[in-house]
Amino acid sequence: MYERYYGLRELPFELTPNPRYLYLTERHREALSNLQYGIVGRRGVTLLIGEAGTGKTTLVRSVLESERQRQTCCVYLNNPALTRSEFDLLTALASRPARVFSRYELVTRVQGYDYEGYERAIDVHVKNLRRKLGEDPHRPRIILTVTGVGYKFGAKPDA
């Protein structure tokens, strides 16, 4: 109805923000450059926080669209419900993409050097994190298992 009356070529409103209609204020430009730096500079984890309705999702979608052309692995978590241990695990893995971390390295980063438990406990954190990232448990693509060694962060191409 609106398209014909106003001469529009597409629907004016969608359920998700469209990065093509991004208006950048000074604060949006700063947030956008920080997001781009976080991805291009391989910072591991980049957080963008702010009040509801301020354009965070549109900025993130804009950056992700521009990064599609590059060989970059990005994970976008909107309102994640991660525990501290899961967040620390994700941060450790994402800080060095493609580097293989042993279970011992990960458990000491997540639980601390004085942790006296079983290092296989990290497997439970990985399983929970994969579930929260929406990964297929039989074909993970974000957190990869390196048999006999541990885990690494990196995108596995679609087969």
Buried (B, 14 or more C-beta within 10 A) or exposed (E): EEEEEEEEEEEEEEEEBBBEEBEBEEEBEEBBEBBBEBBEEEEBBBEBEEEEEBBBBBBBBBBBEBBEEEEBBBBEBEEBEBBEBBBBBBBBBBBEBEBBBBBEBBBBBBBEEEBEEEBEBBBEBBBBBBEBBEBEEEEBBBBBBEEEEBBBBBBEEEE
